[in-house]
Amino acid sequence: CRKMLGYSPEEALNDPEWFIKRIHPPDRKRVLDFFSQALRSGSTQFSLECRLIHGDGHLVHGLIKSIPRESGDEESAEWLQGIIVDITDRIFLEKAEVQKQKLKILREVASDVAHEIRNPLVSIGGFAKRMQAKFPEVSEGEIILRECERLENIVRRMTGYLQPVAVSYQACSVNRIVEKSLSRVFDDMGLSGIRSELNLDESMADVYMDPDMLLQVFSDVLGNILREMEKGETLSIRTYGGEENGYVEFRLRFRREHSRIEKELLSPFDPDEERGNLALSYKLLRKMGGLLSFAQEGADRVFTVALPKNPIPEGEESTD
């Protein structure tokens, strides 16, 4: 109980609603309806996944699984017996595999698109320059050139996204890298009136990553976040450890509606160069065996970075 959710058995037993309070609010109705149905039907076999709230506030993915009743108890439907298993690492591994396949497809598409765009783009740009030189009073030539430059920037970013990345693995402290990345934007946050909350788990073990690359990832994530936030809003940064991974959670507490979707945030095709950096961070983390994921929780936007604690065998990511 303490290891998984940060509470002692005594604390849990002293509050009759302790378990209900620990269920993440968006999942709470679904879980309660599930157990109500199980009690009504007399079913004693169940398995259910949901998100739970750790004592320090971060989310834990749990699997609630039934324990077979002793002989003679089958007719009783007044209580259910089961265990809760922490499957956070498994969930992130599954997400990592999905993102790995998406990234592979994205590389193939980006390579083809960059090649197909560049050739006609050069011709169009050359034609626009000649037209502008011959007819300087025609504004359309300038417009065409400006749009060609914008497309060229996108193509350049796409080809850069495809370049191989050299990684220098070493044990490093996630907390210290988070602090360093935050110090880079601290003055900008103060000038913008954005509040910050920092909750670092000092017991979290070092991870085996490239510290310079990880600093770039955190800086890009923070840069993207700050561009979306307004005065009076709060950025909460939390680190915590799992069995296999260390985690960094960036939670944006908006005071307004915000609807940008994940595909836009992680796409190298985004014409906004600053947001395009987030796609590069996504790639760098995958190269190191990590994962950048995104979730919308009510008014909050949450970026979670999962980082492997154990060394990655050389060449493991080279085929992606």
PELINFEN-V83726 format. One line per field, one symbol per residue. phi: phi as a letter, one per 40 degrees, with the letter a starting at -180 (. if undefined). Layout:
phi=???
//
This chain:
phi=.cccbgbcdcccccbdbdcccccddccccccccccccccccgcbbaaababbbcdchccbcbbcbcbdccdgccccbcabbabbbcbdccccccccccccccccccccccccccccccccccccccccccccccbcccccccccccccccccccccccccccccbcbbcacaccdcccccccccbcccccccgccbbbbbccccccbbaccccccccccccccccccccbdgcbbbbbbabbcbbbbbbbbcccbacabccddccbbccccccccccccccdccccccgcabbbabbgccbbcbbbbcccdcddgccccc
//
